[in-house]
Amino acid sequence: MMAKAYPAAPTLVLVITNDSTVFLKDGVCSAFEMFGGRCQEVKKLVAKLDTACKTNEPDKKLCQVSFGIISSRYGYVPADYTVKPYPAEEVMDSPEDYEAVQERKNYLGMIDYTCKLFDRIVVCVPKHMMRMILDANVLPNGRVIAVTSPDFREECEKRDWLFLERRGARVGDENVKTIFEEVRKISE
């Protein structure tokens, strides 16, 4: 994996996942607050990264973390953008759905545009969506932590990505530890 582009600058981490059928709010709110269910595991990772401090400098943040959600209705949105709920039946859950939303909303283009500034990009998405990300080549070599199916191990390693087998709903406790080790390695 690549070192940070600017060692003296804060470490910038982007975490990407997709929506779920569990909506936590009835009205307009941030995408971070809106989605529950399987997103909860990823949201906990984001919160943990956001509050982590450097080991040798406990008053300094370990990293600056951003969170992006690939939503069925809005495409790719930063988690602090406001959204409103939509029917659970609209939530993507098949390869055909992922492709239809890509066709309408071009979430892969938005990911490509957004991720260029980040030192590490953690991706926790379903298998077919990961295939689409790989085929579109929208994430930079040497900067990605891919939490995904073992089917993609070789492709991830060719791109100098850190491959982690998906465990649990989206991330898994062991993978969280490995993600933190990787972020600490480039941040301290």
Biotite code that builds the C-alpha atoms (Angstrom):
import biotite.structure as struc

atoms = struc.array([
    struc.Atom([0.000, 0.000, 0.000], chain_id="A", res_id=1, res_name="MET", atom_name="CA", element="C"),
    struc.Atom([1.123, 3.530, -0.711], chain_id="A", res_id=2, res_name="MET", atom_name="CA", element="C"),
    struc.Atom([2.305, 5.963, 1.930], chain_id="A", res_id=3, res_name="ALA", atom_name="CA", element="C"),
    struc.Atom([0.494, 9.253, 2.394], chain_id="A", res_id=4, res_name="LYS", atom_name="CA", element="C"),
    struc.Atom([1.001, 11.819, -0.343], chain_id="A", res_id=5, res_name="ALA", atom_name="CA", element="C"),
    struc.Atom([1.624, 14.586, 2.220], chain_id="A", res_id=6, res_name="TYR", atom_name="CA", element="C"),
    struc.Atom([3.112, 13.068, 5.401], chain_id="A", res_id=7, res_name="PRO", atom_name="CA", element="C"),
    struc.Atom([2.675, 16.226, 7.512], chain_id="A", res_id=8, res_name="ALA", atom_name="CA", element="C"),
    struc.Atom([-1.003, 16.652, 6.592], chain_id="A", res_id=9, res_name="ALA", atom_name="CA", element="C"),
    struc.Atom([-3.814, 14.904, 8.482], chain_id="A", res_id=10, res_name="PRO", atom_name="CA", element="C"),
    struc.Atom([-4.617, 11.400, 7.247], chain_id="A", res_id=11, res_name="THR", atom_name="CA", element="C"),
    struc.Atom([-7.785, 11.514, 5.163], chain_id="A", res_id=12, res_name="LEU", atom_name="CA", element="C"),
    struc.Atom([-9.951, 8.375, 5.194], chain_id="A", res_id=13, res_name="VAL", atom_name="CA", element="C"),
    struc.Atom([-13.105, 7.773, 3.159], chain_id="A", res_id=14, res_name="LEU", atom_name="CA", element="C"),
    struc.Atom([-15.482, 4.930, 4.047], chain_id="A", res_id=15, res_name="VAL", atom_name="CA", element="C"),
    struc.Atom([-17.980, 3.840, 1.375], chain_id="A", res_id=16, res_name="ILE", atom_name="CA", element="C"),
    struc.Atom([-20.982, 1.550, 1.772], chain_id="A", res_id=17, res_name="THR", atom_name="CA", element="C"),
    struc.Atom([-24.496, 1.224, 0.359], chain_id="A", res_id=18, res_name="ASN", atom_name="CA", element="C"),
    struc.Atom([-27.938, 1.911, 1.810], chain_id="A", res_id=19, res_name="ASP", atom_name="CA", element="C"),
    struc.Atom([-30.156, -0.550, 3.643], chain_id="A", res_id=20, res_name="SER", atom_name="CA", element="C"),
    struc.Atom([-33.868, -1.247, 3.918], chain_id="A", res_id=21, res_name="THR", atom_name="CA", element="C"),
    struc.Atom([-33.882, 0.091, 7.495], chain_id="A", res_id=22, res_name="VAL", atom_name="CA", element="C"),
    struc.Atom([-34.696, 3.806, 7.674], chain_id="A", res_id=23, res_name="PHE", atom_name="CA", element="C"),
    struc.Atom([-34.196, 5.363, 11.106], chain_id="A", res_id=24, res_name="LEU", atom_name="CA", element="C"),
    struc.Atom([-35.983, 8.674, 10.490], chain_id="A", res_id=25, res_name="LYS", atom_name="CA", element="C"),
    struc.Atom([-39.310, 9.686, 8.966], chain_id="A", res_id=26, res_name="ASP", atom_name="CA", element="C"),
    struc.Atom([-38.315, 13.127, 7.720], chain_id="A", res_id=27, res_name="GLY", atom_name="CA", element="C"),
    struc.Atom([-35.314, 14.821, 6.164], chain_id="A", res_id=28, res_name="VAL", atom_name="CA", element="C"),
    struc.Atom([-31.978, 14.181, 7.895], chain_id="A", res_id=29, res_name="CYS", atom_name="CA", element="C"),
    struc.Atom([-28.363, 13.367, 7.076], chain_id="A", res_id=30, res_name="SER", atom_name="CA", element="C"),
    struc.Atom([-27.682, 10.147, 5.213], chain_id="A", res_id=31, res_name="ALA", atom_name="CA", element="C"),
    struc.Atom([-25.568, 9.106, 8.225], chain_id="A", res_id=32, res_name="PHE", atom_name="CA", element="C"),
    struc.Atom([-28.608, 9.359, 10.504], chain_id="A", res_id=33, res_name="GLU", atom_name="CA", element="C"),
    struc.Atom([-31.045, 7.874, 7.993], chain_id="A", res_id=34, res_name="MET", atom_name="CA", element="C"),
    struc.Atom([-29.787, 4.360, 7.372], chain_id="A", res_id=35, res_name="PHE", atom_name="CA", element="C"),
    struc.Atom([-29.731, 1.596, 9.977], chain_id="A", res_id=36, res_name="GLY", atom_name="CA", element="C"),
    struc.Atom([-29.686, -2.183, 9.610], chain_id="A", res_id=37, res_name="GLY", atom_name="CA", element="C"),
    struc.Atom([-26.528, -3.417, 7.922], chain_id="A", res_id=38, res_name="ARG", atom_name="CA", element="C"),
    struc.Atom([-25.186, 0.150, 7.737], chain_id="A", res_id=39, res_name="CYS", atom_name="CA", element="C"),
    struc.Atom([-24.890, 0.214, 11.541], chain_id="A", res_id=40, res_name="GLN", atom_name="CA", element="C"),
    struc.Atom([-21.685, -1.821, 11.497], chain_id="A", res_id=41, res_name="GLU", atom_name="CA", element="C"),
    struc.Atom([-20.057, 0.587, 9.038], chain_id="A", res_id=42, res_name="VAL", atom_name="CA", element="C"),
    struc.Atom([-21.364, 3.621, 10.943], chain_id="A", res_id=43, res_name="LYS", atom_name="CA", element="C"),
    struc.Atom([-19.706, 2.260, 14.102], chain_id="A", res_id=44, res_name="LYS", atom_name="CA", element="C"),
    struc.Atom([-16.411, 1.962, 12.195], chain_id="A", res_id=45, res_name="LEU", atom_name="CA", element="C"),
    struc.Atom([-16.764, 5.566, 10.993], chain_id="A", res_id=46, res_name="VAL", atom_name="CA", element="C"),
    struc.Atom([-17.548, 6.826, 14.515], chain_id="A", res_id=47, res_name="ALA", atom_name="CA", element="C"),
    struc.Atom([-14.610, 4.892, 15.948], chain_id="A", res_id=48, res_name="LYS", atom_name="CA", element="C"),
    struc.Atom([-12.228, 6.294, 13.329], chain_id="A", res_id=49, res_name="LEU", atom_name="CA", element="C"),
    struc.Atom([-13.605, 9.793, 13.855], chain_id="A", res_id=50, res_name="ASP", atom_name="CA", element="C"),
    struc.Atom([-12.942, 9.727, 17.608], chain_id="A", res_id=51, res_name="THR", atom_name="CA", element="C"),
    struc.Atom([-9.610, 7.843, 17.561], chain_id="A", res_id=52, res_name="ALA", atom_name="CA", element="C"),
    struc.Atom([-6.506, 9.691, 18.718], chain_id="A", res_id=53, res_name="CYS", atom_name="CA", element="C"),
    struc.Atom([-2.840, 9.137, 17.985], chain_id="A", res_id=54, res_name="LYS", atom_name="CA", element="C"),
    struc.Atom([-1.128, 6.808, 20.449], chain_id="A", res_id=55, res_name="THR", atom_name="CA", element="C"),
    struc.Atom([1.762, 9.131, 21.234], chain_id="A", res_id=56, res_name="ASN", atom_name="CA", element="C"),
    struc.Atom([-0.313, 12.342, 20.987], chain_id="A", res_id=57, res_name="GLU", atom_name="CA", element="C"),
    struc.Atom([-3.664, 11.652, 22.686], chain_id="A", res_id=58, res_name="PRO", atom_name="CA", element="C"),
    struc.Atom([-4.863, 15.196, 22.019], chain_id="A", res_id=59, res_name="ASP", atom_name="CA", element="C"),
    struc.Atom([-4.523, 14.797, 18.222], chain_id="A", res_id=60, res_name="LYS", atom_name="CA", element="C"),
    struc.Atom([-7.010, 12.971, 16.004], chain_id="A", res_id=61, res_name="LYS", atom_name="CA", element="C"),
    struc.Atom([-5.739, 9.860, 14.264], chain_id="A", res_id=62, res_name="LEU", atom_name="CA", element="C"),
    struc.Atom([-7.435, 10.847, 10.989], chain_id="A", res_id=63, res_name="CYS", atom_name="CA", element="C"),
    struc.Atom([-10.124, 12.908, 9.326], chain_id="A", res_id=64, res_name="GLN", atom_name="CA", element="C"),
    struc.Atom([-12.860, 10.538, 8.227], chain_id="A", res_id=65, res_name="VAL", atom_name="CA", element="C"),
    struc.Atom([-15.549, 11.013, 5.585], chain_id="A", res_id=66, res_name="SER", atom_name="CA", element="C"),
    struc.Atom([-18.398, 8.649, 4.886], chain_id="A", res_id=67, res_name="PHE", atom_name="CA", element="C"),
    struc.Atom([-20.195, 8.106, 1.587], chain_id="A", res_id=68, res_name="GLY", atom_name="CA", element="C"),
    struc.Atom([-23.331, 6.078, 0.953], chain_id="A", res_id=69, res_name="ILE", atom_name="CA", element="C"),
    struc.Atom([-24.446, 4.652, -2.367], chain_id="A", res_id=70, res_name="ILE", atom_name="CA", element="C"),
    struc.Atom([-28.190, 5.137, -2.091], chain_id="A", res_id=71, res_name="SER", atom_name="CA", element="C"),
    struc.Atom([-30.855, 3.675, -4.311], chain_id="A", res_id=72, res_name="SER", atom_name="CA", element="C"),
    struc.Atom([-32.666, 6.969, -4.811], chain_id="A", res_id=73, res_name="ARG", atom_name="CA", element="C"),
    struc.Atom([-29.881, 9.568, -4.656], chain_id="A", res_id=74, res_name="TYR", atom_name="CA", element="C"),
    struc.Atom([-26.851, 7.721, -6.009], chain_id="A", res_id=75, res_name="GLY", atom_name="CA", element="C"),
    struc.Atom([-23.588, 8.368, -4.167], chain_id="A", res_id=76, res_name="TYR", atom_name="CA", element="C"),
    struc.Atom([-23.974, 10.949, -1.399], chain_id="A", res_id=77, res_name="VAL", atom_name="CA", element="C"),
    struc.Atom([-21.639, 12.109, 1.367], chain_id="A", res_id=78, res_name="PRO", atom_name="CA", element="C"),
    struc.Atom([-23.182, 10.987, 4.668], chain_id="A", res_id=79, res_name="ALA", atom_name="CA", element="C"),
    struc.Atom([-23.611, 14.564, 5.869], chain_id="A", res_id=80, res_name="ASP", atom_name="CA", element="C"),
    struc.Atom([-25.915, 15.389, 2.924], chain_id="A", res_id=81, res_name="TYR", atom_name="CA", element="C"),
    struc.Atom([-29.591, 15.471, 3.779], chain_id="A", res_id=82, res_name="THR", atom_name="CA", element="C"),
    struc.Atom([-31.911, 12.869, 2.341], chain_id="A", res_id=83, res_name="VAL", atom_name="CA", element="C"),
    struc.Atom([-35.447, 11.737, 2.978], chain_id="A", res_id=84, res_name="LYS", atom_name="CA", element="C"),
    struc.Atom([-36.673, 8.163, 3.267], chain_id="A", res_id=85, res_name="PRO", atom_name="CA", element="C"),
    struc.Atom([-37.960, 6.218, 0.307], chain_id="A", res_id=86, res_name="TYR", atom_name="CA", element="C"),
    struc.Atom([-39.888, 2.946, 0.118], chain_id="A", res_id=87, res_name="PRO", atom_name="CA", element="C"),
    struc.Atom([-37.835, -0.067, 1.234], chain_id="A", res_id=88, res_name="ALA", atom_name="CA", element="C"),
    struc.Atom([-38.911, -1.798, -1.977], chain_id="A", res_id=89, res_name="GLU", atom_name="CA", element="C"),
    struc.Atom([-36.754, 0.716, -3.888], chain_id="A", res_id=90, res_name="GLU", atom_name="CA", element="C"),
    struc.Atom([-33.561, -0.302, -2.060], chain_id="A", res_id=91, res_name="VAL", atom_name="CA", element="C"),
    struc.Atom([-31.104, -2.081, -4.352], chain_id="A", res_id=92, res_name="MET", atom_name="CA", element="C"),
    struc.Atom([-30.637, -5.773, -3.600], chain_id="A", res_id=93, res_name="ASP", atom_name="CA", element="C"),
    struc.Atom([-29.699, -7.445, -6.881], chain_id="A", res_id=94, res_name="SER", atom_name="CA", element="C"),
    struc.Atom([-27.124, -7.002, -9.641], chain_id="A", res_id=95, res_name="PRO", atom_name="CA", element="C"),
    struc.Atom([-29.862, -5.634, -11.894], chain_id="A", res_id=96, res_name="GLU", atom_name="CA", element="C"),
    struc.Atom([-30.764, -3.038, -9.258], chain_id="A", res_id=97, res_name="ASP", atom_name="CA", element="C"),
    struc.Atom([-27.128, -1.910, -8.825], chain_id="A", res_id=98, res_name="TYR", atom_name="CA", element="C"),
    struc.Atom([-26.778, -1.528, -12.581], chain_id="A", res_id=99, res_name="GLU", atom_name="CA", element="C"),
    struc.Atom([-30.097, 0.355, -12.924], chain_id="A", res_id=100, res_name="ALA", atom_name="CA", element="C"),
    struc.Atom([-29.131, 2.858, -10.218], chain_id="A", res_id=101, res_name="VAL", atom_name="CA", element="C"),
    struc.Atom([-25.701, 3.264, -11.829], chain_id="A", res_id=102, res_name="GLN", atom_name="CA", element="C"),
    struc.Atom([-27.426, 3.976, -15.142], chain_id="A", res_id=103, res_name="GLU", atom_name="CA", element="C"),
    struc.Atom([-29.681, 6.630, -13.561], chain_id="A", res_id=104, res_name="ARG", atom_name="CA", element="C"),
    struc.Atom([-27.335, 8.181, -10.994], chain_id="A", res_id=105, res_name="LYS", atom_name="CA", element="C"),
    struc.Atom([-23.740, 7.378, -12.103], chain_id="A", res_id=106, res_name="ASN", atom_name="CA", element="C"),
    struc.Atom([-22.551, 6.623, -8.571], chain_id="A", res_id=107, res_name="TYR", atom_name="CA", element="C"),
    struc.Atom([-19.321, 5.173, -9.962], chain_id="A", res_id=108, res_name="LEU", atom_name="CA", element="C"),
    struc.Atom([-18.482, 8.501, -11.582], chain_id="A", res_id=109, res_name="GLY", atom_name="CA", element="C"),
    struc.Atom([-19.117, 10.304, -8.301], chain_id="A", res_id=110, res_name="MET", atom_name="CA", element="C"),
    struc.Atom([-16.900, 7.847, -6.416], chain_id="A", res_id=111, res_name="ILE", atom_name="CA", element="C"),
    struc.Atom([-14.148, 8.351, -8.988], chain_id="A", res_id=112, res_name="ASP", atom_name="CA", element="C"),
    struc.Atom([-14.431, 12.130, -8.622], chain_id="A", res_id=113, res_name="TYR", atom_name="CA", element="C"),
    struc.Atom([-14.607, 12.092, -4.814], chain_id="A", res_id=114, res_name="THR", atom_name="CA", element="C"),
    struc.Atom([-11.931, 9.607, -3.791], chain_id="A", res_id=115, res_name="CYS", atom_name="CA", element="C"),
    struc.Atom([-8.848, 11.222, -5.341], chain_id="A", res_id=116, res_name="LYS", atom_name="CA", element="C"),
    struc.Atom([-7.907, 13.263, -2.244], chain_id="A", res_id=117, res_name="LEU", atom_name="CA", element="C"),
    struc.Atom([-8.005, 10.451, 0.299], chain_id="A", res_id=118, res_name="PHE", atom_name="CA", element="C"),
    struc.Atom([-5.050, 8.555, 1.757], chain_id="A", res_id=119, res_name="ASP", atom_name="CA", element="C"),
    struc.Atom([-7.192, 5.456, 2.381], chain_id="A", res_id=120, res_name="ARG", atom_name="CA", element="C"),
    struc.Atom([-10.584, 4.442, 1.018], chain_id="A", res_id=121, res_name="ILE", atom_name="CA", element="C"),
    struc.Atom([-12.429, 1.669, 2.883], chain_id="A", res_id=122, res_name="VAL", atom_name="CA", element="C"),
    struc.Atom([-15.023, -0.028, 0.671], chain_id="A", res_id=123, res_name="VAL", atom_name="CA", element="C"),
    struc.Atom([-17.763, -2.235, 2.172], chain_id="A", res_id=124, res_name="CYS", atom_name="CA", element="C"),
    struc.Atom([-20.294, -3.007, -0.560], chain_id="A", res_id=125, res_name="VAL", atom_name="CA", element="C"),
    struc.Atom([-22.082, -6.115, -1.918], chain_id="A", res_id=126, res_name="PRO", atom_name="CA", element="C"),
    struc.Atom([-20.249, -8.479, -4.243], chain_id="A", res_id=127, res_name="LYS", atom_name="CA", element="C"),
    struc.Atom([-21.765, -7.356, -7.556], chain_id="A", res_id=128, res_name="HIS", atom_name="CA", element="C"),
    struc.Atom([-21.343, -3.696, -6.672], chain_id="A", res_id=129, res_name="MET", atom_name="CA", element="C"),
    struc.Atom([-17.680, -4.409, -5.913], chain_id="A", res_id=130, res_name="MET", atom_name="CA", element="C"),
    struc.Atom([-17.386, -6.089, -9.327], chain_id="A", res_id=131, res_name="ARG", atom_name="CA", element="C"),
    struc.Atom([-18.762, -2.916, -10.913], chain_id="A", res_id=132, res_name="MET", atom_name="CA", element="C"),
    struc.Atom([-16.264, -0.759, -8.986], chain_id="A", res_id=133, res_name="ILE", atom_name="CA", element="C"),
    struc.Atom([-13.382, -2.978, -10.123], chain_id="A", res_id=134, res_name="LEU", atom_name="CA", element="C"),
    struc.Atom([-14.547, -3.062, -13.750], chain_id="A", res_id=135, res_name="ASP", atom_name="CA", element="C"),
    struc.Atom([-14.944, 0.730, -13.840], chain_id="A", res_id=136, res_name="ALA", atom_name="CA", element="C"),
    struc.Atom([-11.512, 1.196, -12.204], chain_id="A", res_id=137, res_name="ASN", atom_name="CA", element="C"),
    struc.Atom([-12.756, 4.163, -10.145], chain_id="A", res_id=138, res_name="VAL", atom_name="CA", element="C"),
    struc.Atom([-10.535, 3.705, -7.079], chain_id="A", res_id=139, res_name="LEU", atom_name="CA", element="C"),
    struc.Atom([-6.800, 4.481, -6.994], chain_id="A", res_id=140, res_name="PRO", atom_name="CA", element="C"),
    struc.Atom([-4.136, 1.806, -6.791], chain_id="A", res_id=141, res_name="ASN", atom_name="CA", element="C"),
    struc.Atom([-2.368, 1.479, -3.455], chain_id="A", res_id=142, res_name="GLY", atom_name="CA", element="C"),
    struc.Atom([-4.932, 3.314, -1.314], chain_id="A", res_id=143, res_name="ARG", atom_name="CA", element="C"),
    struc.Atom([-7.938, 1.015, -0.904], chain_id="A", res_id=144, res_name="VAL", atom_name="CA", element="C"),
    struc.Atom([-8.959, -1.306, 1.906], chain_id="A", res_id=145, res_name="ILE", atom_name="CA", element="C"),
    struc.Atom([-11.503, -3.600, 0.259], chain_id="A", res_id=146, res_name="ALA", atom_name="CA", element="C"),
    struc.Atom([-13.810, -5.529, 2.593], chain_id="A", res_id=147, res_name="VAL", atom_name="CA", element="C"),
    struc.Atom([-15.270, -7.930, 0.098], chain_id="A", res_id=148, res_name="THR", atom_name="CA", element="C"),
    struc.Atom([-15.704, -11.444, -1.239], chain_id="A", res_id=149, res_name="SER", atom_name="CA", element="C"),
    struc.Atom([-12.686, -13.797, -1.499], chain_id="A", res_id=150, res_name="PRO", atom_name="CA", element="C"),
    struc.Atom([-13.449, -13.909, -5.239], chain_id="A", res_id=151, res_name="ASP", atom_name="CA", element="C"),
    struc.Atom([-11.731, -10.517, -5.526], chain_id="A", res_id=152, res_name="PHE", atom_name="CA", element="C"),
    struc.Atom([-8.595, -11.212, -3.480], chain_id="A", res_id=153, res_name="ARG", atom_name="CA", element="C"),
    struc.Atom([-6.294, -11.536, -6.481], chain_id="A", res_id=154, res_name="GLU", atom_name="CA", element="C"),
    struc.Atom([-7.672, -8.439, -8.240], chain_id="A", res_id=155, res_name="GLU", atom_name="CA", element="C"),
    struc.Atom([-7.325, -6.386, -5.060], chain_id="A", res_id=156, res_name="CYS", atom_name="CA", element="C"),
    struc.Atom([-3.756, -7.526, -4.527], chain_id="A", res_id=157, res_name="GLU", atom_name="CA", element="C"),
    struc.Atom([-2.852, -6.674, -8.150], chain_id="A", res_id=158, res_name="LYS", atom_name="CA", element="C"),
    struc.Atom([-3.969, -3.104, -7.440], chain_id="A", res_id=159, res_name="ARG", atom_name="CA", element="C"),
    struc.Atom([-1.894, -3.006, -4.235], chain_id="A", res_id=160, res_name="ASP", atom_name="CA", element="C"),
    struc.Atom([-5.089, -2.809, -2.176], chain_id="A", res_id=161, res_name="TRP", atom_name="CA", element="C"),
    struc.Atom([-5.460, -4.341, 1.254], chain_id="A", res_id=162, res_name="LEU", atom_name="CA", element="C"),
    struc.Atom([-7.950, -7.183, 0.831], chain_id="A", res_id=163, res_name="PHE", atom_name="CA", element="C"),
    struc.Atom([-10.088, -8.151, 3.844], chain_id="A", res_id=164, res_name="LEU", atom_name="CA", element="C"),
    struc.Atom([-12.655, -10.913, 3.568], chain_id="A", res_id=165, res_name="GLU", atom_name="CA", element="C"),
    struc.Atom([-16.123, -9.642, 4.389], chain_id="A", res_id=166, res_name="ARG", atom_name="CA", element="C"),
    struc.Atom([-17.262, -10.973, 7.760], chain_id="A", res_id=167, res_name="ARG", atom_name="CA", element="C"),
    struc.Atom([-20.444, -9.995, 9.521], chain_id="A", res_id=168, res_name="GLY", atom_name="CA", element="C"),
    struc.Atom([-23.035, -7.700, 8.028], chain_id="A", res_id=169, res_name="ALA", atom_name="CA", element="C"),
    struc.Atom([-20.540, -5.403, 6.308], chain_id="A", res_id=170, res_name="ARG", atom_name="CA", element="C"),
    struc.Atom([-17.183, -5.267, 8.117], chain_id="A", res_id=171, res_name="VAL", atom_name="CA", element="C"),
    struc.Atom([-16.636, -7.639, 11.042], chain_id="A", res_id=172, res_name="GLY", atom_name="CA", element="C"),
    struc.Atom([-14.706, -7.027, 14.286], chain_id="A", res_id=173, res_name="ASP", atom_name="CA", element="C"),
    struc.Atom([-11.411, -8.549, 13.106], chain_id="A", res_id=174, res_name="GLU", atom_name="CA", element="C"),
    struc.Atom([-11.473, -6.413, 9.985], chain_id="A", res_id=175, res_name="ASN", atom_name="CA", element="C"),
    struc.Atom([-12.071, -3.281, 12.065], chain_id="A", res_id=176, res_name="VAL", atom_name="CA", element="C"),
    struc.Atom([-8.851, -4.035, 13.970], chain_id="A", res_id=177, res_name="LYS", atom_name="CA", element="C"),
    struc.Atom([-6.918, -4.468, 10.717], chain_id="A", res_id=178, res_name="THR", atom_name="CA", element="C"),
    struc.Atom([-8.352, -1.234, 9.282], chain_id="A", res_id=179, res_name="ILE", atom_name="CA", element="C"),
    struc.Atom([-7.256, 0.639, 12.401], chain_id="A", res_id=180, res_name="PHE", atom_name="CA", element="C"),
    struc.Atom([-3.749, -0.854, 12.182], chain_id="A", res_id=181, res_name="GLU", atom_name="CA", element="C"),
    struc.Atom([-3.477, 0.311, 8.566], chain_id="A", res_id=182, res_name="GLU", atom_name="CA", element="C"),
    struc.Atom([-4.670, 3.839, 9.383], chain_id="A", res_id=183, res_name="VAL", atom_name="CA", element="C"),
    struc.Atom([-2.333, 4.036, 12.405], chain_id="A", res_id=184, res_name="ARG", atom_name="CA", element="C"),
    struc.Atom([0.592, 2.875, 10.274], chain_id="A", res_id=185, res_name="LYS", atom_name="CA", element="C"),
    struc.Atom([0.276, 5.895, 7.968], chain_id="A", res_id=186, res_name="ILE", atom_name="CA", element="C"),
    struc.Atom([-0.868, 8.381, 10.624], chain_id="A", res_id=187, res_name="SER", atom_name="CA", element="C"),
    struc.Atom([1.625, 8.125, 13.467], chain_id="A", res_id=188, res_name="GLU", atom_name="CA", element="C"),
])
